[in-house]
């Protein structure tokens, strides 16, 4: 067995025939028979340091699972067990939701006022503020991480932020164009309910053929929400929270010198989810870049933040 283990550890390419001829001693065969192992399983266990006596059980029924050539030992012994387990898990999750709803009046305890009060008290006790993102400890930690991040970006791209680098300016339009072409091909542009309502409002003033949705040009290489051909007008509808809304309040274009904006930005960063990271990118980088591009190229350009602004503008023209 020692010779076989040494051979497998020192040879990347291993042939089963070579093993059968040179290393299948009586002791090795006894191990295979004792633990019901094929030669493939024996090799896999040696390569991955898995004990010969370890048994892999199906997560649902408890039967022994088999080893896949590509994926190792399986979690379930069959597709039936896999599907049944997942369906049962969904039922259990729904049962937990209903129990929480009955007990706390919400689908999850973390959504209750009781949990929010406890979290607030814990934050006050530990950090001296209701929200950890507003505490001195978070600020120091955030500044440290941000400085490291800036140093790394500067080392690679010569600027503190990638969006300010020459590499970004050289490649951003290519990346955006590729994304745009893919979405256009698959008809997968994301539009909000309010954006569709804004489109219907524009149709009360302009012909359908006069309005192009998700329009881009050499002067404006972004997927503009609406382009009015007769006015040569680019329109962006920033009616979703990712453009700078917080607690039903519009915060306006991002301003790094505005303490309120920085406070909200820190709260968003503390969430540390894909949704908030996307919102941070849209509000602090993409929207300012769009506005700068429109000004630099002297475009006829408008930004609307709600439907009332669209209605008022239509009445004026």
N, C-alpha and C positions, 0 to 999 in steps of 0.2 A: 504493500500500500504506500509506503514512504517513497519508493521509486516512482510510482505512478503520480503521486502528488508533486514530486520534484519535477517530473517531466512536463506536467500540465502547467506548472508555474513558470517554467523557463522556456516554453515554446508557444508562440502566438498561434501558429497554424498547427492544428492537431488533427491527425487522421485516425478514425476509429479502427481501421484495419491494423495500423501500427500498434495501437493499444492492445487489440485482441491478441496479436502475435507476441508482443514483448512484455506486457504488463498485467495481463489477466491471470494472476496467480490464484492458487486455491483460496488464499485469504481474501483476495478481492472478490472472487466469485461468491464466497460465503457471505460477505457484507451485502452484495447485491441481492442474494436470495433472502437473507434475513430481513432486509428492509424493503423488499419488493421494488428494487430500483433497476431501471434500464441503464444502459451504458451512458446514454445522453443525460439522464438525471444524475447519475454519479458524477459525471464531469461538471455539470452545472453546480452541484452542491460543493464540490471541491473549489471551483472557480470563485464562488461567492461565499465561501466559508460557512456553509449551512450544515449543521450537524446531520448525520445520517439518520438519526432517530426522530428528527423533527417531522411532525405530520401537519400538513396544510389542510384545513377544513373549510368547507363551503360556508360562507357568511350567513346563508339562510337555513339550509337543511342539516349542516354538520357533517355531510359526507366528505370523504377525501377528494381533494381537487387534483386535477392533472396539470402537467407542466406543458406550457406552450413553447414552441421553438423560438418564438420572437419575444414573448412577454413574461417568461418565467412561470411560476405557479399562479394559477388563476384564483380570483376571489370567490367565484361561484363555480359550482360543478357543472352547470348547464345554463342555457339561455332562459329556460323556464324559471329557475331559481332567481336569476338576475332580475327579470321583469317582475316577478312576484314580490321580491324584496323591495324594489323601488316603489311599486304601487302601495305596499304596506307602509313604507316610510312616508309617502304623501298623506295617507290616512292618519298616521300618527301625528304628523305636523298639523293637520287640520284639527285633530282632537285637542292638541295642545293649544291651538288658537282659540277654540271654543271654550276651553277651561279657563284660559286667561281672560277671555271676554266676560265670562260669567263671574269670575272672581274679582277682576280689577276694572272691568268696563272698557278694556282695550285688547287688541289682538296680541299684544306683548307687554310684559311688565315695564319694559324700558320706555314705553309710550305713555305711561301713567304720570299723573301729577306727583304721586308719592315718590316715584323713582327720581323725577326731576328735582324735587325738594331735597332728597337725600344726597343726590349728586352735587347740588349747590352747596349744601352744608359741608360735605366732604372737601370740596374745592376750597371753601373759605377756611376750613381748619388746616388744610395742608399748604395752600398757596396764598391765602389772604385775599382771594378774589373769587367771584362766582363762576368765572370761566377760566380754565387753565391757560387758554390762549392769550388771556390778558394779563397773566402773572409775570413777575420779574424772572422767575425760573425759566418759563417758556421762552421769554424774550432772549435771555442769555443763550439758551440752547439753540434757539432758532438762528440767532446771529452767528453762532459758531458754525452751524451746518451750512448757512448761507455763504459765509466767507470761504469755507472749504469748497463749496460748489463753484463759487465765482473763480477761485484760484485754479480749479481744475479746468473750467471752461476757458479761462484766460491762457492757460498753458497750451491747450489744444488749438484754440481758435483766435487768440490774441485780443479778446474782449471779455468783459465780465459776464455778458449774456450772449448766448448763441445767436439770438435774434438780431444782435447788433454787429455780428461778425461779417466779414467779407464772404465767408463760406455760405452763410445763410442767404445773403443777398444774391450770390451766384446760383444757388440751387433751389431757393424757396419757390420761385415761379415754376421751375420744372416739376417739383413735387406737387404743387397745387394743381398744375395742369394735368398731371397724371391722375390725381384724385378726381378732378373734375370730369375728365374723359371717361373714367371708369363708372362714375355715378350717372353720367349722361347715357352711357351705353346700357347700363342696367336699370335706368330710371329709378334710382335709389336716393334721390335728393331728399333730405329731411326737411319737412316744412311743418311749422306749428299750426295749431288751429287758428290762432289770431292772424298769422301770416296769410292764411287762406281767406280769412274775413277781410283783410286789407286788400287782397287781390280783387275780391268781389266789389269792394268800394271803388277801386280804380276802374273797374269795368263800367261803373255808372257814368264815367266821364270820358273814358278812352275805349276805342274799339279793341277787340280781343287781339287782332293782328298787330296792334300798335304796342302791345305789352309783351315783353320777353322776360320770362322768369329764369332765374339762375343764369344770368348773362355775364359773360366775361369778354374782355378785349385786351389788346396790347397795352393800352393805357391803364386798364383796371383789371389785373389778372386774378381777380377773386370771383367767386360765384355770387354776383350781385342779386339780391332778392327780386328786384324789378328794374327793367330798363324801358323807358318810354321813348320809342323811336322818333316820334314827331317832335319831341322836346330835347332830344339827345340828353336825357336825364337819367342818372343813376340813382336808384332808391334802395336804401337798406332799412329793413324793418327790425329794430332791436327791441322786440316786445317780450322777450323771455328773460328769466332771471339771470342767465349766464352773461347778459350784457350789463350787469350792474344793478340788479334789484336786490333789496334786502328788507325783509319784514314789510312787504308791500310798498316800499319807498324806493323811488328811482334815485340812484346815487349820481348819475351823470357820467360823462367821460372820465375814465380813470385819471387821477391826479396823484402822483407820488408825494406831493407836498401837502396833501389834504389828510389830516390826522384821522378823520372819520373813514376815509377810503382805506388807509393803512390798517386801521382797526378791523374793518370787515375783511380785508385781505388776509390778515393773520388768523381770523376765525375760520375762513375758508381753508387755509393751509392746514389748520389743526384737524380738519375733518379727514384729510388724507385718503380720499376716495377718488376714483376715476372721474366721477361727476364733477366734483369740486376742482380737480386739477384741470379739467376741460374748461370750466367756468373761469378759472384764473387765467388760463391762456387766452380765452376769447376776450375777456374784459381788459386785461392789462397789456396784451401784446397784439392780438389780431385786430381788434377794433381800432386802436390807435394807428396801426400800420395802414389800415384801409383809409382812414381819414387823412393821414399824411400823404398817401399815394394820390388821393383825389385832389388835395391842395397842390401838391408838386406838379401834377399834370393839368391843373386848372380845369378840372371837370365840373360839369353841371351836376351837382351832387346834393342829395338830401337824406337825412336820417330821421325816421319817425320812431317814437318810443311807445306810442299807444294808438288805438284806433281813433280816438277823438282828434288827435293831431292830423290824421289822414283825412278825416271828415272836414275839418276846418280848412285844410289846404285845398281840397277839391272845391269847396265853396268859393274860395278866393280867386282861383284861376279861371 
